[in-house]
Amino acid sequence: MNNLTTYLAISAILFLLGLLAMMTRKNAVSVLMGVELVLNSAGLNFVAFNRFNGGGVNGQAAALFIMIIAAAEAAVALAIFLNLYRLKATAEVDKADTLQW
Amino acid sequence: MLSLALYILLAPLAAFTIVIFFGRKLPRNGDFVSLFAIWSGLAASLYLFFTQMLGHYDPNFALNYRFDWLVWGSYTLKIGIALDNMSMMMLVVVTLVSSLVHLFSTGYMKGDPKYHRFFAFLSFFSFSMLGLVLADNLLVIYAFWELVGLSSYLLIGFWHEKEAPPNAAKKAFVTNRIGDAGMLMGILICFGALGTLNLVDIKSGVAAGHLTGGLLTAAGILLFMGAVGKSAQFPLHVWLPDAMEGPTPVSALIHAATMVAAGVYLVARLFPILTPDASLVIAYVGGFTAIFASTIAVAQNDIKRVLAYSTVSQLGYMVMALGAGAYMAGFFHLVTHAMFKACLFLASGSVIHAMHHSLHHIHSHADPQDMRNMGGLKKYMPVTFWTFLIATMALAGVPFFSGFLSKDAILGGTLAFAMEHPKHWLLPVFGFSAAGLTAFYMFRLIYLTFYGTFRPGEEAAHHLHESPRSMTTPLITLATLSVFVFYAAPAFNPTTPAGGWFATLFPTPERAYAMEVKHEGHEGGGSNSEVTESAESTVGTDHSQLSTLNSELPEHAEAVNSEHSFNSSHSAHLEHLAHNWAMLISILVAGLGIWVATLAYYKWTIDPEKWRLRLGVIYRGMYNKWWSDEIYDATAIKGTLGMSRFLAWFDGAVIDGVVNGSAVVTRGVSFVNGWFDNKVIDGLVNLTATFVGFWGHFVRSFQTGQVQRYVLYTLAGIGIVLVIVLV
């Protein structure tokens, strides 16, 4: 059970759950949580490959990068959502439809 | 010589241009300009006459000047001036009579408010007539023919404020035009068959056989139609008596001496190409006209009408002569007639002028031209009387006068023709009867006008006086030229023009066409002789059946061409015989006419009134010009008017109906078009728009602005790509 496939599967399940959250949650913060899940699943993939298919620490370095970028991106996203709240008095992403045709 | 001829032609034209525009501003209304132009033209013509014509004394003398006028493609139309004996003779006649008429008009038209216009028109007419006689091709002749007709129209209708002259002018022009239509067809036939309109080339073309038989006859007759119109032959004679509405100098110049002679001149020019059939038609038309008009003249009371019908009759004589082959006689009569007829008209103008004065003084509105209002003028107007008498004797054919020579030559020629072709006996009958009647009515005129007592009375007679010198000088000149001496030199034979310069210089031209040989065994190829005129028409030698006239042996002359010979030696003998008989008969007949006139109107032993009643219908016919105008009115005029009414109806009802109908159809079609455009085309366009709108709406609906929806689309896209890649 301790093989690559298991980790890839777990990573895939996490990815899909994150995607699901991104697509279906009404609250902006919930969408962000989903994004975090997706990004972290990608990091998990990197680490898994690093452990089972090669030496060195490239994979782990990549995972670290991902976490940093995720943090930065979350900050930016939250800034955007704050602006959205100021504009629309609501945190629901459904209501951000000004770019509708 | 060319420059002289051009000067003669163009000086009157220049005079016309000057006088018509500036005449009123010039002293004496500019008549001296016209007078100078025509008198200098006369001097030049006389110079040409004496040096070239009498100087060379050659019947074939001819100077031709040609220049290119129109060039198109490979064809060049050349026109030019022909100075041969005939043109030089005509130049003298035209300029002489015109000069004398110009001089006469200074007296006759004095005081007329449009005096300068009269002289301008006289100059214009002189130019046109001179152009006609100088032209060497039919096209230019036709152009000047029309110009002469125009001048006649302008001059006849000169007093256009009155009612009758404009109608007479129109009548003259339209009647002329009818003849000209025929003439144009003749010209076109010549051009179509021969490719040229030059008179000399036409003759050589006909001689070469390019235009023969029926078509040549037709061309001859059609060209003669022009002469019928211009020279007032029956049936187009109706305009000439009405043309007397114009001033008398106009009648003298145009309707006696020159314009009406243009028709005869044309026939004389065309003489070589007239076939025997065409010549017969011409002879009969002329002969009939001669007798027809003289019967009418007998019953007329207006002095100018008598002279007008006399002119028609004399022109008939000339035409008959040319038709019968008596070329010299016809042309000779043209020249002598110009002189004495102009004299007669001018003298009658002098009479009318005096009558006008005297009737005006007694406040009478009687017609100054009616002979019944005259009488005894002999003692009041002696010069007029004597010149009138001399000219009358010339016209009546009294021996020792010029008219006797020419009329006698015509009658002799006609008689010779009839002797040779006995079935045409009617022609000399016409000729001699007309001669008798001519003598009768002319002396009737003299007696009624100059003898007896002045009918309006003593009071009016006091105001009668002889005309001024400007009017009597031309009379004296023309009367002098009516005696035989001038024409018979150098032979001075009062009985015949033969031997005189005229007969020598104007011999009958040879016919240009080939005539068919009737004699079976005769192969005429051996003897071909040349035509004597200008050596330009030679008979083609290819045809084996050709023969020209003088090449016949005398014994063949009667068997062959017995129907058609004109100049064989046989007929030369006949002409001499006929001439003597004709002289005898004509003196008899003229004497008879003069005697009857004397008995009726001088001695009054024959009562004209009784004869008027006795002749009944015949008299009324003569008096009413045999109802020519009435017949034309009932047939041609009413016919034309009826046809125009019909055509007007047709145009209004049928043509306009079609046009209107097509308009209705167009409106209907455009209505259908419009509906189609509105409903169908616009419908399609709207459909397309709606279609596009619908799809646009649909596609637009994908863009909701909600990011989560976009994420879903991305996922869907990834799925599709995966499916495509893996399957």
Interface residues (C-beta under 8 A of the other chain):
Chain A: L19 M22 M23 T24 V31 V93 D94 A96 D97 T98 L99 Q100 W101
Chain B: R700 S701 Q703 T704 G705 Q706 V707 Q708 V711 L712 L715
